[in-house]
Amino acid sequence: MAGAWGDDMIDLDRDDFDTTTRRPIAAEQQGGGWLPIESAPKDGTRFLACGPDVPVDFFHWQDFGPEHEGCPVGWRDSFIIVYREEANQVTHWQPLPAPPSPTAAP
């Protein structure tokens, strides 16, 4: 699937990616994994997310409230870019995996 998202971006595994629409396949269709962004938490929880022109990255919901008028509200990535919800640029998300147990072998 090289080049589907650009040579400098992460390609999704073929089972998780629709080559026709260039979008991740929703979890309902693949039995787990990527979920529609509408179901992502808006409580500051960090997760993986992406979109057709947005590479996979760590994201969280940013909203400083009315006392911070002018601050962008939307999905914030690890590079401090905020994608407004209504722009539909970030389309899918999935929770981060649980950390390994302290007794797990390396």
VMD Tcl script that builds the backbone (N, CA, C; Angstrom):
set m [mol new atoms 318]
animate dup $m
set s [atomselect $m all]
$s set {name element resname resid chain x y z} {
  {N N MET 1 A 0.825 -1.193 0.000}
  {CA C MET 1 A 0.000 0.000 0.000}
  {C C MET 1 A 0.861 1.245 0.000}
  {N N ALA 2 A 2.101 1.144 -0.340}
  {CA C ALA 2 A 3.010 2.282 -0.306}
  {C C ALA 2 A 2.486 3.436 -1.148}
  {N N GLY 3 A 2.572 4.631 -0.577}
  {CA C GLY 3 A 2.199 5.829 -1.296}
  {C C GLY 3 A 0.735 6.206 -1.207}
  {N N ALA 4 A -0.124 5.386 -0.594}
  {CA C ALA 4 A -1.546 5.711 -0.534}
  {C C ALA 4 A -1.792 6.984 0.262}
  {N N TRP 5 A -0.996 7.208 1.287}
  {CA C TRP 5 A -1.145 8.417 2.103}
  {C C TRP 5 A 0.017 9.362 1.865}
  {N N GLY 6 A 0.842 9.083 0.903}
  {CA C GLY 6 A 2.036 9.869 0.644}
  {C C GLY 6 A 3.245 9.117 1.164}
  {N N ASP 7 A 4.354 9.269 0.499}
  {CA C ASP 7 A 5.545 8.526 0.866}
  {C C ASP 7 A 6.074 8.889 2.245}
  {N N ASP 8 A 5.754 10.085 2.740}
  {CA C ASP 8 A 6.261 10.499 4.036}
  {C C ASP 8 A 5.271 10.230 5.171}
  {N N MET 9 A 4.177 9.554 4.888}
  {CA C MET 9 A 3.162 9.283 5.898}
  {C C MET 9 A 3.040 7.789 6.154}
  {N N ILE 10 A 2.428 7.460 7.265}
  {CA C ILE 10 A 2.267 6.064 7.648}
  {C C ILE 10 A 1.165 5.431 6.816}
  {N N ASP 11 A 1.439 4.300 6.206}
  {CA C ASP 11 A 0.417 3.555 5.476}
  {C C ASP 11 A -0.292 2.614 6.440}
  {N N LEU 12 A -1.576 2.484 6.290}
  {CA C LEU 12 A -2.334 1.569 7.124}
  {C C LEU 12 A -2.274 0.174 6.540}
  {N N ASP 13 A -2.363 -0.813 7.397}
  {CA C ASP 13 A -2.395 -2.206 6.955}
  {C C ASP 13 A -3.534 -2.392 5.972}
  {N N ARG 14 A -3.330 -3.187 4.942}
  {CA C ARG 14 A -4.315 -3.383 3.876}
  {C C ARG 14 A -5.685 -3.794 4.420}
  {N N ASP 15 A -5.736 -4.587 5.498}
  {CA C ASP 15 A -7.019 -5.007 6.072}
  {C C ASP 15 A -7.764 -3.847 6.714}
  {N N ASP 16 A -7.074 -2.782 7.062}
  {CA C ASP 16 A -7.684 -1.646 7.746}
  {C C ASP 16 A -7.927 -0.460 6.813}
  {N N PHE 17 A -7.700 -0.639 5.515}
  {CA C PHE 17 A -7.670 0.501 4.618}
  {C C PHE 17 A -8.454 0.220 3.358}
  {N N ASP 18 A -9.330 1.128 2.972}
  {CA C ASP 18 A -10.115 1.008 1.746}
  {C C ASP 18 A -9.344 1.733 0.644}
  {N N THR 19 A -8.810 0.992 -0.300}
  {CA C THR 19 A -7.994 1.592 -1.353}
  {C C THR 19 A -8.819 2.436 -2.322}
  {N N THR 20 A -10.132 2.263 -2.338}
  {CA C THR 20 A -10.995 3.049 -3.219}
  {C C THR 20 A -11.204 4.451 -2.663}
  {N N THR 21 A -11.522 4.549 -1.373}
  {CA C THR 21 A -11.803 5.848 -0.763}
  {C C THR 21 A -10.590 6.471 -0.097}
  {N N ARG 22 A -9.493 5.693 0.039}
  {CA C ARG 22 A -8.288 6.150 0.722}
  {C C ARG 22 A -8.572 6.515 2.168}
  {N N ARG 23 A -9.477 5.767 2.809}
  {CA C ARG 23 A -9.828 6.013 4.206}
  {C C ARG 23 A -9.744 4.715 5.000}
  {N N PRO 24 A -9.479 4.850 6.312}
  {CA C PRO 24 A -9.537 3.646 7.141}
  {C C PRO 24 A -10.946 3.065 7.116}
  {N N ILE 25 A -11.047 1.760 7.182}
  {CA C ILE 25 A -12.342 1.093 7.228}
  {C C ILE 25 A -12.852 1.152 8.663}
  {N N ALA 26 A -14.099 1.540 8.838}
  {CA C ALA 26 A -14.681 1.672 10.174}
  {C C ALA 26 A -14.631 0.355 10.929}
  {N N ALA 27 A -14.492 0.470 12.240}
  {CA C ALA 27 A -14.378 -0.714 13.095}
  {C C ALA 27 A -15.573 -1.648 12.948}
  {N N GLU 28 A -16.753 -1.093 12.691}
  {CA C GLU 28 A -17.946 -1.925 12.531}
  {C C GLU 28 A -17.794 -2.873 11.347}
  {N N GLN 29 A -17.046 -2.464 10.348}
  {CA C GLN 29 A -16.860 -3.276 9.159}
  {C C GLN 29 A -15.724 -4.269 9.296}
  {N N GLN 30 A -14.755 -3.982 10.164}
  {CA C GLN 30 A -13.586 -4.832 10.273}
  {C C GLN 30 A -13.483 -5.579 11.593}
  {N N GLY 31 A -14.433 -5.379 12.501}
  {CA C GLY 31 A -14.432 -6.131 13.746}
  {C C GLY 31 A -13.517 -5.572 14.820}
  {N N GLY 32 A -13.193 -4.301 14.806}
  {CA C GLY 32 A -12.355 -3.681 15.821}
  {C C GLY 32 A -11.356 -2.750 15.181}
  {N N GLY 33 A -10.644 -1.977 15.976}
  {CA C GLY 33 A -9.634 -1.071 15.445}
  {C C GLY 33 A -10.152 0.336 15.287}
  {N N TRP 34 A -10.146 0.857 14.071}
  {CA C TRP 34 A -10.521 2.244 13.809}
  {C C TRP 34 A -12.015 2.457 14.008}
  {N N LEU 35 A -12.349 3.580 14.654}
  {CA C LEU 35 A -13.730 3.964 14.940}
  {C C LEU 35 A -14.008 5.334 14.320}
  {N N PRO 36 A -15.264 5.647 14.024}
  {CA C PRO 36 A -15.596 6.976 13.495}
  {C C PRO 36 A -15.233 8.048 14.532}
  {N N ILE 37 A -14.681 9.159 14.087}
  {CA C ILE 37 A -14.221 10.211 14.994}
  {C C ILE 37 A -15.363 10.763 15.845}
  {N N GLU 38 A -16.590 10.654 15.376}
  {CA C GLU 38 A -17.730 11.143 16.159}
  {C C GLU 38 A -17.850 10.440 17.512}
  {N N SER 39 A -17.264 9.249 17.620}
  {CA C SER 39 A -17.345 8.503 18.875}
  {C C SER 39 A -16.121 8.708 19.775}
  {N N ALA 40 A -15.171 9.552 19.359}
  {CA C ALA 40 A -13.955 9.785 20.147}
  {C C ALA 40 A -14.273 10.572 21.422}
  {N N PRO 41 A -13.510 10.320 22.486}
  {CA C PRO 41 A -13.749 11.050 23.742}
  {C C PRO 41 A -13.380 12.522 23.622}
  {N N LYS 42 A -14.131 13.364 24.319}
  {CA C LYS 42 A -13.854 14.800 24.331}
  {C C LYS 42 A -13.537 15.251 25.757}
  {N N ASP 43 A -12.844 14.380 26.492}
  {CA C ASP 43 A -12.506 14.671 27.885}
  {C C ASP 43 A -11.010 14.858 28.114}
  {N N GLY 44 A -10.242 15.032 27.041}
  {CA C GLY 44 A -8.801 15.189 27.165}
  {C C GLY 44 A -8.023 13.897 27.009}
  {N N THR 45 A -8.721 12.769 26.883}
  {CA C THR 45 A -8.072 11.477 26.685}
  {C C THR 45 A -7.283 11.495 25.383}
  {N N ARG 46 A -6.078 10.968 25.406}
  {CA C ARG 46 A -5.259 10.890 24.188}
  {C C ARG 46 A -5.526 9.567 23.476}
  {N N PHE 47 A -5.468 9.604 22.139}
  {CA C PHE 47 A -5.742 8.429 21.311}
  {C C PHE 47 A -5.063 8.613 19.966}
  {N N LEU 48 A -5.040 7.569 19.162}
  {CA C LEU 48 A -4.539 7.666 17.788}
  {C C LEU 48 A -5.685 8.099 16.891}
  {N N ALA 49 A -5.392 8.945 15.919}
  {CA C ALA 49 A -6.415 9.375 14.961}
  {C C ALA 49 A -5.748 9.707 13.635}
  {N N CYS 50 A -6.586 9.785 12.596}
  {CA C CYS 50 A -6.079 10.107 11.261}
  {C C CYS 50 A -7.243 10.506 10.365}
  {N N GLY 51 A -6.918 10.888 9.160}
  {CA C GLY 51 A -7.903 11.220 8.144}
  {C C GLY 51 A -7.255 11.066 6.787}
  {N N PRO 52 A -7.998 11.304 5.716}
  {CA C PRO 52 A -7.459 11.120 4.366}
  {C C PRO 52 A -6.170 11.910 4.117}
  {N N ASP 53 A -6.084 13.111 4.650}
  {CA C ASP 53 A -4.897 13.942 4.467}
  {C C ASP 53 A -4.207 14.265 5.789}
  {N N VAL 54 A -4.549 13.502 6.833}
  {CA C VAL 54 A -3.978 13.695 8.164}
  {C C VAL 54 A -3.314 12.384 8.576}
  {N N PRO 55 A -1.987 12.374 8.752}
  {CA C PRO 55 A -1.310 11.126 9.114}
  {C C PRO 55 A -1.671 10.657 10.520}
  {N N VAL 56 A -1.491 9.388 10.771}
  {CA C VAL 56 A -1.746 8.819 12.094}
  {C C VAL 56 A -0.863 9.555 13.105}
  {N N ASP 57 A -1.482 9.997 14.207}
  {CA C ASP 57 A -0.764 10.740 15.237}
  {C C ASP 57 A -1.538 10.622 16.548}
  {N N PHE 58 A -0.929 11.106 17.633}
  {CA C PHE 58 A -1.624 11.206 18.912}
  {C C PHE 58 A -2.524 12.436 18.850}
  {N N PHE 59 A -3.759 12.303 19.321}
  {CA C PHE 59 A -4.718 13.403 19.329}
  {C C PHE 59 A -5.440 13.464 20.664}
  {N N HIS 60 A -6.055 14.614 20.921}
  {CA C HIS 60 A -7.011 14.780 22.014}
  {C C HIS 60 A -7.907 15.965 21.663}
  {N N TRP 61 A -9.049 16.068 22.366}
  {CA C TRP 61 A -9.977 17.161 22.127}
  {C C TRP 61 A -9.484 18.387 22.880}
  {N N GLN 62 A -9.445 19.529 22.198}
  {CA C GLN 62 A -9.026 20.778 22.828}
  {C C GLN 62 A -10.176 21.759 22.844}
  {N N ASP 63 A -10.540 22.224 24.039}
  {CA C ASP 63 A -11.559 23.256 24.199}
  {C C ASP 63 A -11.296 23.929 25.539}
  {N N PHE 64 A -10.792 25.152 25.500}
  {CA C PHE 64 A -10.454 25.863 26.729}
  {C C PHE 64 A -11.650 26.578 27.349}
  {N N GLY 65 A -12.803 26.524 26.700}
  {CA C GLY 65 A -14.001 27.146 27.232}
  {C C GLY 65 A -14.157 28.595 26.811}
  {N N PRO 66 A -15.312 29.173 27.161}
  {CA C PRO 66 A -15.638 30.534 26.704}
  {C C PRO 66 A -14.695 31.605 27.251}
  {N N GLU 67 A -14.049 31.334 28.383}
  {CA C GLU 67 A -13.133 32.343 28.940}
  {C C GLU 67 A -11.867 32.519 28.100}
  {N N HIS 68 A -11.643 31.618 27.137}
  {CA C HIS 68 A -10.488 31.710 26.243}
  {C C HIS 68 A -10.954 31.914 24.803}
  {N N GLU 69 A -11.769 32.917 24.603}
  {CA C GLU 69 A -12.297 33.214 23.273}
  {C C GLU 69 A -11.156 33.426 22.289}
  {N N GLY 70 A -11.282 32.850 21.128}
  {CA C GLY 70 A -10.264 32.966 20.103}
  {C C GLY 70 A -9.320 31.780 20.046}
  {N N CYS 71 A -9.264 30.983 21.125}
  {CA C CYS 71 A -8.440 29.769 21.094}
  {C C CYS 71 A -9.153 28.715 20.261}
  {N N PRO 72 A -8.427 28.012 19.404}
  {CA C PRO 72 A -9.089 27.024 18.542}
  {C C PRO 72 A -9.671 25.854 19.324}
  {N N VAL 73 A -10.817 25.401 18.870}
  {CA C VAL 73 A -11.505 24.245 19.456}
  {C C VAL 73 A -11.509 23.154 18.407}
  {N N GLY 74 A -11.128 21.944 18.787}
  {CA C GLY 74 A -11.141 20.829 17.843}
  {C C GLY 74 A -10.184 19.738 18.251}
  {N N TRP 75 A -9.857 18.886 17.290}
  {CA C TRP 75 A -8.958 17.748 17.504}
  {C C TRP 75 A -7.526 18.244 17.394}
  {N N ARG 76 A -6.759 18.153 18.482}
  {CA C ARG 76 A -5.378 18.646 18.494}
  {C C ARG 76 A -4.406 17.484 18.379}
  {N N ASP 77 A -3.439 17.612 17.450}
  {CA C ASP 77 A -2.439 16.561 17.285}
  {C C ASP 77 A -1.195 16.874 18.114}
  {N N SER 78 A -0.182 16.025 18.032}
  {CA C SER 78 A 1.021 16.213 18.837}
  {C C SER 78 A 1.900 17.356 18.333}
  {N N PHE 79 A 1.591 17.920 17.174}
  {CA C PHE 79 A 2.355 19.041 16.631}
  {C C PHE 79 A 1.665 20.375 16.891}
  {N N ILE 80 A 0.645 20.371 17.744}
  {CA C ILE 80 A -0.103 21.558 18.138}
  {C C ILE 80 A -0.976 22.105 17.007}
  {N N ILE 81 A -1.301 21.285 16.038}
  {CA C ILE 81 A -2.252 21.675 14.997}
  {C C ILE 81 A -3.641 21.281 15.493}
  {N N VAL 82 A -4.597 22.183 15.368}
  {CA C VAL 82 A -5.978 21.899 15.773}
  {C C VAL 82 A -6.833 21.807 14.517}
  {N N TYR 83 A -7.475 20.652 14.359}
  {CA C TYR 83 A -8.371 20.408 13.228}
  {C C TYR 83 A -9.799 20.623 13.714}
  {N N ARG 84 A -10.459 21.623 13.179}
  {CA C ARG 84 A -11.828 21.923 13.617}
  {C C ARG 84 A -12.764 20.767 13.260}
  {N N GLU 85 A -13.645 20.469 14.178}
  {CA C GLU 85 A -14.551 19.332 14.021}
  {C C GLU 85 A -15.370 19.435 12.735}
  {N N GLU 86 A -15.875 20.603 12.434}
  {CA C GLU 86 A -16.746 20.763 11.269}
  {C C GLU 86 A -16.002 20.630 9.940}
  {N N ALA 87 A -14.673 20.666 9.954}
  {CA C ALA 87 A -13.896 20.528 8.720}
  {C C ALA 87 A -13.795 19.077 8.256}
  {N N ASN 88 A -14.108 18.123 9.138}
  {CA C ASN 88 A -14.095 16.686 8.800}
  {C C ASN 88 A -12.756 16.209 8.257}
  {N N GLN 89 A -11.648 16.779 8.743}
  {CA C GLN 89 A -10.326 16.350 8.294}
  {C C GLN 89 A -9.859 15.112 9.057}
  {N N VAL 90 A -10.187 15.043 10.337}
  {CA C VAL 90 A -9.866 13.877 11.149}
  {C C VAL 90 A -11.118 13.007 11.134}
  {N N THR 91 A -10.992 11.796 10.613}
  {CA C THR 91 A -12.180 10.973 10.377}
  {C C THR 91 A -12.266 9.711 11.220}
  {N N HIS 92 A -11.122 9.207 11.736}
  {CA C HIS 92 A -11.135 7.946 12.482}
  {C C HIS 92 A -10.177 7.999 13.670}
  {N N TRP 93 A -10.467 7.194 14.669}
  {CA C TRP 93 A -9.637 7.142 15.871}
  {C C TRP 93 A -9.634 5.728 16.429}
  {N N GLN 94 A -8.687 5.465 17.324}
  {CA C GLN 94 A -8.695 4.227 18.096}
  {C C GLN 94 A -7.959 4.479 19.404}
  {N N PRO 95 A -8.390 3.807 20.475}
  {CA C PRO 95 A -7.742 4.011 21.769}
  {C C PRO 95 A -6.303 3.497 21.752}
  {N N LEU 96 A -5.509 4.073 22.623}
  {CA C LEU 96 A -4.142 3.579 22.789}
  {C C LEU 96 A -4.191 2.236 23.502}
  {N N PRO 97 A -3.245 1.352 23.221}
  {CA C PRO 97 A -3.228 0.078 23.936}
  {C C PRO 97 A -2.837 0.284 25.384}
  {N N ALA 98 A -3.201 -0.670 26.217}
  {CA C ALA 98 A -2.801 -0.627 27.622}
  {C C ALA 98 A -1.291 -0.815 27.712}
  {N N PRO 99 A -0.654 -0.183 28.684}
  {CA C PRO 99 A 0.791 -0.388 28.826}
  {C C PRO 99 A 1.086 -1.824 29.253}
  {N N PRO 100 A 2.305 -2.299 28.991}
  {CA C PRO 100 A 2.635 -3.660 29.395}
  {C C PRO 100 A 2.659 -3.791 30.914}
  {N N SER 101 A 2.367 -4.970 31.384}
  {CA C SER 101 A 2.407 -5.178 32.833}
  {C C SER 101 A 3.858 -5.170 33.294}
  {N N PRO 102 A 4.106 -4.771 34.537}
  {CA C PRO 102 A 5.485 -4.719 35.026}
  {C C PRO 102 A 6.157 -6.085 35.025}
  {N N THR 103 A 5.390 -7.163 35.017}
  {CA C THR 103 A 5.966 -8.503 35.032}
  {C C THR 103 A 6.125 -9.077 33.641}
  {N N ALA 104 A 5.727 -8.336 32.609}
  {CA C ALA 104 A 5.842 -8.842 31.232}
  {C C ALA 104 A 7.309 -8.918 30.837}
  {N N ALA 105 A 7.650 -9.981 30.134}
  {CA C ALA 105 A 9.027 -10.156 29.656}
  {C C ALA 105 A 9.298 -9.197 28.511}
  {N N PRO 106 A 10.512 -8.647 28.416}
  {CA C PRO 106 A 10.833 -7.694 27.328}
  {C C PRO 106 A 10.843 -8.359 25.968}
}
mol reanalyze $m
mol bondsrecalc $m
mol representation Tube
mol addrep $m
